[in-house]
């Protein structure tokens, strides 16, 4: 695969992973327009998610360090509660991913299905701005709401359903303030993305030759653009303007369904 394509796809992944417009949906649509595009399974897509995972680890490094420190005696009680919420949210995500991984894998090669799911993402984003009345911080999240957000994240494996958009929308609809919803969403993604990367890379090793340098360039591009996108989204959340992302998802989904191959 040409490095120019992998870098372009890496930038696309980094921007759309954190902006609530579905990175997997964009990758599926973009790859369908690249002549002769091939990859072993969904390895390249998963590696790009690994690049954006590094963005999260860097941006939220203080939160992550606090989660580790809270495991020791005398650790911060707020961080310990947050860790408990993350563990509860991770369970349904992992269960859904393991149960539906194979049936949903085929959708990564169905760009029209991804385009249709972008319409769903747009609806979630619009509802979160129109109906949500966020009032609580992470300290008031609670186990039931954490589990519900984890269920939503699990079904965001479907290309076109934005993981960040759907989980942030779900959290705000459940009464969590925007910046806290994003913080929880991104921290909750760490075990999910890490698990997917480990499983996919392990399964691809030895199966066929992987173009290491082009893939590495794509991962670096995803990491750098992902850092910028997180900062931008946090600024947007302070203003509560999700409707523009909803309009974008609708326009892209309808446009591809009408004009795409």
Long-range contacts (C-beta under 8 A, 24 or more apart in sequence): 1-37, 1-38, 1-39, 1-44, 1-211, 1-214, 1-215, 2-214, 3-213, 3-214, 3-217, 3-218, 5-34, 5-37, 5-214, 6-44, 6-214, 6-215, 6-217, 6-218, 6-221, 7-217, 7-218, 7-221, 8-221, 9-44, 9-48, 9-218, 9-221, 10-48, 10-51, 10-217, 10-218, 10-219, 10-220, 10-221, 10-222, 10-225, 11-221, 11-222, 11-225, 13-45, 13-48, 13-49, 13-51, 13-52, 13-218, 13-221, 13-222, 13-225, 13-226, 14-48, 14-51, 14-52, 14-55, 14-221, 14-222, 14-223, 14-224, 14-225, 14-226, 14-227, 14-228, 14-229, 15-225, 15-226, 15-228, 15-229, 16-162, 16-229, 17-49, 17-52, 17-55, 17-163, 17-164, 17-222, 17-226, 17-229, 18-52, 18-55, 18-164, 18-186, 18-226, 18-229, 18-230, 18-232, 18-233, 19-164, 19-229, 19-232, 19-233, 19-245, 20-121, 20-125, 20-162, 20-164, 20-165, 20-166, 20-168, 20-169, 20-233, 20-242, 20-245, 21-118, 21-121, 21-162, 21-165, 21-245, 21-248, 21-249, 21-252, 22-114, 22-117, 22-118, 22-121, 22-159, 22-160, 22-161, 22-162, 22-163, 22-165, 22-249, 23-48, 23-49, 23-52, 23-162, 23-163, 24-108, 24-114, 24-157, 24-158, 24-159, 24-160, 24-161, 24-163, 25-114, 25-115, 25-117, 25-118, 25-121, 25-159, 25-160, 25-161, 25-162, 27-159, 28-107, 28-108, 28-109, 28-110, 28-111, 28-114, 28-159, 28-160, 29-111, 29-114, 29-115, 29-252, 29-256, 29-260, 31-111, 32-111, 32-260, 32-261, 33-261, 40-204, 40-207, 40-208, 40-210, 41-105, 41-200, 41-203, 41-204, 42-105, 42-108, 42-200, 43-200, 43-201, 43-204, 43-210, 44-215, 44-218, 45-108, 46-196, 46-197, 46-200, 46-201, 47-197, 47-200, 47-201, 47-215, 47-218, 47-219, 48-218, 48-219, 48-222, 49-193, 49-196, 49-197, 49-222, 50-193, 50-197, 50-219, 51-218, 51-219, 51-220, 51-221, 51-222, 51-223, 51-226, 52-193, 52-222, 52-223, 52-226, 53-189, 53-190, 53-193, 53-194, 53-197, 54-223, 54-226, 55-222, 55-223, 55-226, 55-227, 55-229, 55-230, 56-186, 56-187, 56-189, 56-190, 56-226, 56-230, 57-190, 58-227, 59-186, 59-227, 59-230, 59-231, 60-183, 60-186, 60-187, 63-183, 63-187, 64-187, 64-190, 67-187, 78-138, 78-139, 81-138, 81-139, 82-138, 82-184, 82-187, 84-143, 85-138, 85-141, 85-142, 85-143, 85-146, 85-184, 86-146, 86-184, 86-187, 86-188, 86-191, 88-143, 88-146, 88-147, 88-150, 89-146, 89-147, 89-149, 89-150, 89-153, 89-184, 89-188, 90-150, 90-188, 90-191, 90-192, 91-147, 91-150, 92-147, 92-150, 92-151, 92-153, 92-154, 93-150, 93-151, 93-153, 93-154, 93-188, 93-191, 93-192, 94-154, 94-191, 94-192, 94-195, 95-154, 96-151, 96-154, 96-155, 96-157, 97-154, 97-157, 97-192, 97-195, 97-196, 100-157, 101-157, 104-157, 104-158, 107-158, 107-159, 108-159, 110-159, 111-256, 111-260, 111-261, 112-256, 112-257, 112-260, 113-159, 113-160, 114-159, 114-160, 115-160, 115-252, 115-253, 115-254, 115-256, 115-257, 115-260, 116-160, 116-253, 116-257, 117-158, 117-159, 117-160, 117-161, 117-253, 118-160, 118-249, 118-250, 118-252, 118-253, 118-256, 119-249, 119-250, 119-253, 119-254, 120-160, 120-161, 121-160, 121-161, 121-162, 121-165, 121-166, 121-246, 121-249, 122-245, 122-246, 122-247, 122-248, 122-249, 122-250, 122-253, 123-246, 124-162, 124-165, 124-166, 124-169, 124-170, 125-162, 125-165, 125-169, 125-242, 125-243, 125-245, 125-246, 125-249, 126-242, 126-243, 126-246, 127-169, 127-173, 128-168, 128-169, 128-170, 128-172, 128-173, 128-242, 129-240, 129-241, 129-242, 129-243, 129-246, 131-173, 132-169, 132-172, 132-173, 132-175, 133-175, 134-172, 134-175, 134-176, 134-177, 134-178, 134-181, 135-175, 135-177, 136-175, 136-176, 136-177, 136-180, 137-176, 137-177, 137-180, 138-176, 138-180, 138-183, 138-184, 141-176, 141-184, 145-171, 145-174, 145-175, 145-176, 146-184, 148-174, 149-174, 149-184, 149-185, 149-188, 150-188, 153-185, 153-188, 153-189, 153-192, 160-253, 162-249, 163-189, 164-189, 164-233, 165-242, 165-245, 168-237, 169-242, 178-237, 178-238, 178-240, 179-234, 179-237, 179-238, 181-237, 182-233, 182-234, 182-237, 186-230
